[in-house]
Every structure is written in structure tokens, then in C-alpha cells.
Amino acid sequence: MTLGTDFSTAAGLNGVLVSGRALLVESLARRLRTRRGALWYEPGYGSSLPDYLGESFDDGGAEAAAICEIDLEEDPRVLTATVTVTTATPSSISLLAQVDTVRGAVALVIEAGSASALYPASIEVAPYGVG
């Protein structure tokens, strides 16, 4: 199995063909940002993580990390995902995901924050170690 090729939806790359690791990172980010059930044509796609953005991460982010592991492993290219909390506050969380894929390992940084008066709720995903 390959990691595939598709059109990018990332800012600045919209419409450019991407493949391999770059496509996988975009796909996993899109999965985590999409509320499960939001796509009428694929209601099981997505994540429950967006549902937590209006809530407090008082449990230290353990539940959010567990949700990310389950959701990342739903991608057929992912064999296993291990997600650990790096920092957590009542309104935001940073996670490190070690993702084993059919083509090797990928590390991701996942940052999620609740909405405030100044900022909308957000989920950002980036390859670990890439500036």
C-alpha cells in the first residue's frame, strides 16, 4: 500500500498535488479537524476531538489523547498511534502523536484550543520537528 497522491488543501498549496508523507499529514490533520458525522456521504469519518474544544481539559488531556489515538488509527494507512500529552491547560492542549504507518513512522504535534473572546476554537497538526 502506498500513502497516495491527492490535491492539497493546505494554505498556500491549495490545488497542488502532494503525495507520500505530506499527504498523510494533511489527511490525518483533516480527519482530526472534521467533526465525526459532519460529512453526509461518510458519517463515520472524522473525530470527536472538535467536540471537546468548548470543554475544559481538566483531566490533563488524557481523554483527548485517547480520542486522537482511536481516530488516527481509523485511517487505513495507520497501523498504530500512540498519543501523549505534552502540555495541558483548562482551555488548550498540546499532544505528540507517534504514528506507525505502512511506510514507516511519522511524528505529529497536535495543538487544540477552546474558543475564547479573541480566538475561535482550533486544531492544528504539523509534522514533529519541522519548523
MOFENFEN-V15467 format. One record per residue. RES is the residue in three letters. PHI is phi in whole degrees, -180 to 180 (none if undefined). OMEGA is omega in degrees with one decimal (NA if undefined). NEAR is the number of other C-alpha atoms within 10 Angstrom. Layout:
res phi omega near
RES PHI OMEGA NEAR
RES PHI OMEGA NEAR
This chain:
res phi omega near
MET none 175.8 8
THR -97 177.2 10
LEU -84 173.1 17
GLY 93 176.9 13
THR -139 -179.8 14
ASP -160 175.4 15
PHE -77 179.6 13
SER -73 172.7 18
THR -117 -179.7 16
ALA -72 178.3 13
ALA -57 179.1 7
GLY 86 -180.0 8
LEU -118 -174.3 11
ASN -50 177.8 10
GLY 94 178.3 12
VAL -83 176.5 11
LEU -72 174.7 12
VAL -128 179.0 17
SER -149 176.9 16
GLY 61 -176.1 13
ARG -59 -179.8 18
ALA -61 178.3 15
LEU -67 179.7 20
LEU -61 179.5 21
VAL -61 177.8 18
GLU -61 -178.3 18
SER -64 179.6 17
LEU -68 176.6 21
ALA -63 179.9 21
ARG -62 178.9 18
ARG -61 -177.8 21
LEU -70 -179.8 23
ARG -81 -175.9 19
THR -88 178.0 18
ARG -66 179.3 18
ARG -54 -179.9 19
GLY 93 -177.4 14
ALA -74 -179.3 13
LEU -99 -176.5 12
TRP -61 -176.6 8
TYR -86 176.2 8
GLU -150 -172.1 10
PRO -64 178.9 11
GLY -85 -179.0 13
TYR -78 174.4 19
GLY 117 -174.3 24
SER -144 172.6 22
SER -88 -178.7 20
LEU -56 178.4 22
PRO -59 178.9 21
ASP -68 -178.0 13
TYR -89 -174.6 16
LEU -69 176.7 21
GLY -93 -177.1 14
GLU -104 177.8 14
SER -92 176.1 17
PHE -94 -176.3 20
ASP -64 -179.5 13
ASP -81 -179.0 11
GLY 79 177.1 17
GLY 88 -176.9 22
ALA -60 -179.6 15
GLU -67 177.8 15
ALA -63 178.6 24
ALA -64 179.3 22
ALA -63 178.4 16
ILE -63 179.7 16
CYS -62 178.0 24
GLU -58 -179.1 19
ILE -62 -176.2 16
ASP -68 177.9 20
LEU -64 -179.0 25
GLU -71 175.8 18
GLU -76 175.5 19
ASP -73 -176.1 17
PRO -64 178.1 11
ARG -85 -177.4 18
VAL -97 176.7 20
LEU -86 177.1 16
THR -146 175.6 17
ALA -138 175.3 22
THR -122 -175.8 17
VAL -118 177.5 23
THR -122 178.1 20
VAL -82 175.5 18
THR -98 172.1 14
THR -147 177.3 13
ALA -148 172.4 20
THR -126 177.5 14
PRO -61 -176.2 14
SER -117 179.8 18
SER -152 -178.9 23
ILE -148 172.5 23
SER -121 -177.5 22
LEU -127 172.4 22
LEU -117 -179.5 21
ALA -110 171.6 23
GLN -100 -173.6 18
VAL -115 174.7 21
ASP -93 -177.0 17
THR -116 177.6 21
VAL -65 -178.9 14
ARG -121 178.5 14
GLY 115 -175.6 10
ALA -91 175.3 14
VAL -135 175.0 17
ALA -109 -178.2 18
LEU -127 169.2 20
VAL -102 179.9 19
ILE -119 178.5 24
GLU -122 -178.9 18
ALA -129 -179.6 22
GLY -139 177.3 25
SER -75 178.1 21
ALA -68 174.4 15
SER -134 178.7 10
ALA -65 -176.5 5
LEU -100 -173.7 6
TYR -129 174.0 9
PRO -75 175.1 10
ALA -62 -177.7 16
SER -149 171.6 14
ILE -133 179.3 20
GLU -117 178.9 14
VAL -132 179.4 21
ALA -146 174.1 18
PRO -62 179.3 18
TYR -71 177.1 14
GLY 86 178.7 8
VAL -112 -176.3 7
GLY -89 NA 5
